[in-house]
Amino acid sequence: MAAQRTGQQAPSSRSVDPRVAAIADQVSRVLRLRHSRAAFETAVAEEVDGDRRFKALEDRIEHLETALEGLQDALYRHEVLDEQSIGELRRRTDPEQMARDLSDDARRRGL
């Protein structure tokens, strides 16, 4: 570097002091490790974010399934009540039953 500041050419890589070359190699390895570690940490962070989003979706689906089951139960109860009401109406509007009820009503009223 001093050679570059003074306008002299930098020594070729063959004439570089072995200690300087070793240090340059170590610096290069550290920089590669930092880069690969940063990429790894980014990937892990994205995976954690993806896992968190996936968990949120699972929770939402579970909530929706519970709501759907509640609606199905309510629909079933409503259907059972309707069937009971319809059965009672059919029983009361049966011609023979209507004749009996009208006759009983006429007797009570004294007609």
Secondary structure, 3 states (H helix, E strand, C coil): CHHHHCCCCCCCHHHCCHHHHHHHHHHHHHHHHHHHHHHHHHHHHHHHHHHHHHHHHHHHHHHHHHHHHHHHHHHHHHHHHHHHHHHHHHHHCCHHHHHHHHHHHHHHHCC
